[in-house]
Structures are given as structure tokens and as C-alpha cells.
Amino acid sequence: MYSLAFSILFVSFIILTLIVRFWLASRHIRHVLAHRSAVPAEFAEKIPLAAHQKAADYTVARTKFGLLTLLVNTVVLVGFTLLGGLQWLSVEIFKLTGPGMLYQLALLAAFAAVSGIIDLPFDYYKQFGLEQRFGFNKMTPGLFFADMVKGLLLGAAIGLPLVWVMLTLMEKSGNLWWLYAWLVWSGFQLLMMVLFPTVIAPLFNKFTPLEDQSLKARIEGLMSRVGFASKGLFVMDGSKRSAHGNAYFSGFGANKRIVFFDTLLSRLQPQEIEAVLAHELGHFKLKHIIKRISMMFAISLAFLALLGYLKNQLWFYTGLGVDPLLLPGQGNDAMVLLLFMLVLPVFTFLFGPLTSISSRKHEFEADAFAAQHTDARDLVSALVKMYEDNASTLTPDPLHSAFYDSHPPASVRIRHLHAAAA
Ligand SMILES: [Zn+2]
């Protein structure tokens, strides 16, 4: 009874999500195409029509591709759950391994393998079809597959021990397992924040200390003005994979570092780089990073508590096409982890705009911080270059943007910056 009700609820949310996403995407495409023929007046002097039209075409192509992957992912989700894919997979693996930890790890690995194989042609097309067509791809197929193998090995080396700890806690630590799991998960997240910039990212890219002495002096001047200590300013060879440019900030404590993509450095003037950096430092100084991490920890605690409840509800399994009683022996915790991971996004999708709102608020604050410590006009010209180089549309559908975008639309950001400069 509960089981059928849950299946119906699940299907309803899938349909609702599909409708909302298709509706937003079609609005976005129509809006971008309607503004394709002219550069918005405020950018007319800075961005050529050809670049504006390239951004429109790129946006439309990416949005359509997003819809295609959405459809495929939905079919895969229903296939794994209601159509019995996971049930079948678990029975087959059980025949090979028998009950126990090996069965559970094998189930998770098999699921990861099947989803990886389904995603592969889409990832490949995205890089060598879509990105290639717009001149952004700098990868060779050799590098693409080398990245994939490295990612797989890394995923197994990090993921399997983590999952093993989680499954052991689920089985052996009693009713409050989800609380211990949360502590482990939070510790793991913090550890990754240290390991990612220092160990993992260097497996994929080369990081060299920023060498340009006058730029370095300028940046160090800014850092001491705002009271920021960092071990390093690094340049990353992003051009190895893509022409897209970016700058980011990673690590925490004594480990924090600032990373510039070489693609970005080559395009911006020193004062523009300083302004972009001031924006990034703003995120740090205004405690956005700590706030985001605390929020993430609070949300994962709530979700793990929910999982602690769902784990013991038969309807959660049967409502999603899995019979946990079919397999003899105790414990099918890997299955509840999989089910939870698969269906959670279906139920949380409509809350996405809440994260976007808080993220955009932080972007405005970081822009204001940059305007305070550097010339706001430099950030404006850097933004315009970044929009042009990344073929990001200047005319997104407002509703689509409000729903998904972590950054405010360029025109709104620039209006705020001009106001700050005046
Ligand atoms: Zn930002």
C-alpha cells in the first residue's frame, strides 16, 4: 500500500521535474534566439556581433544537449528502479559473491560501471562534438581516455574505502549509525579540501607558481591591503583541455591557494587580473566559503538522518522496484545507498533555486568587495572579456537564470559595478 503510494509519488516528481526543465529550457532557447540579431546596447561597443551570435548558438546547442541527457538519464533512472534494473543486477551479483561485504561493494562497483558506460558516449560527444564545434576543445582523444582511466582509478582508490567504512557503520554501529556516518562524511569532505588542490588536481594539470614579477607584486599588494595570507599563486595549464578560462580559490587554513587558468591570464590586463582576484578574495573575506561548507554539513546531516529512517522502511525499497527480502543473509545496505542517491535529486530538484539565490547574493557581495579594493571598471572589462571568451550568453531568459544560475546575469552584475564605481 505505502509502496504503491511511494511509486506514484516518485513518478509524479519525475514528470513534474521533466515538465519544469523542458519549459525552462524552451523559454531560454526562445529568449536567446529572439535577442540573437543584436548585441545588447550596453555591450555594443565591447562585444562584436559575431561573438554575440556565437554565444547564442553555443547556449542553444548546450541547452538542447542538456535536454537530451535529461531524457536519457530519466529513462536510465526508471530502468534501474521501477523497471527492475537494480533488482536484476543485485540478484546476478549475489549469485557470484554470496552475502556479505563483497556483495555490497561489487553491487556499487557494478552500478558505477553501468552508469559510466551509459555516460561515456555523451561525455565524448560533449567534448569532441559540441565543444569542438565552437572551438573550445583542446583535448585529444588520447588525453580524454587517459583522464577517464585516471578518474576511475582515483574513484576506486578513494571511493571503495569510504564506502566500506560507511557500510560497516550501517551494519555494526546501531540505530545512530547515520550520525557516525555523518562525522566520517564531514571529515572526509574536509580531508578532500586539503587533498584536492595539493594531490588530486596535480594528477590532471600542471600548476606552476606565478612568475610574472610585476603581476606578482601587484597581487601581493592587493593581498596585504585586504589582509589575506596565502601560500601560493598558481597558474594552471587549463589550455591543455579547453579554451574556457577561469580563476578559482581552493583549500583552507594554511593550505589556501589561488589558481589562474593560463587561458585567462593570457587574455586579461594586470589590473583586470587584480580585480578578478579581489572578487575571489571577497568570497573568502566575507566568509562565503565557511558559510557554504557549514550549509553543506547541515544538509548532509539532515539527509543522512532521513536515510537512517528510510533504511528500515520496506516501502522505500519495494516502491522503487527492489525486493530486499529476496536475498538471504543480512544486510542490503549498499542497495539503500544506491536507491537514496538515485532518487534524492528527483525530490530536491525544485529546491534548486534556493541555492542559486544564496549563491547570487554572494556574487554581488564579492563584486562589491572587489569594487571597494580595486577599480570596479577593471572588473567590468574583465567580465566582458570572460563572457566573450566563454561564449556565455548576455541575454539569458530571466526565469531560467533565476532558477539555475549561480551567478547573476552579466548585465545586472555590470550595472551594480558601474553604480559602485560612480
Ligand atoms: Zn564569485
Boltz pocket constraint, residues with backbone or C-beta under 6 A from the ligand:
constraints:
  - pocket:
      binder: B
      contacts: [[A, 279], [A, 280], [A, 283], [A, 362], [A, 363], [A, 366]]
      max_distance: 6.0
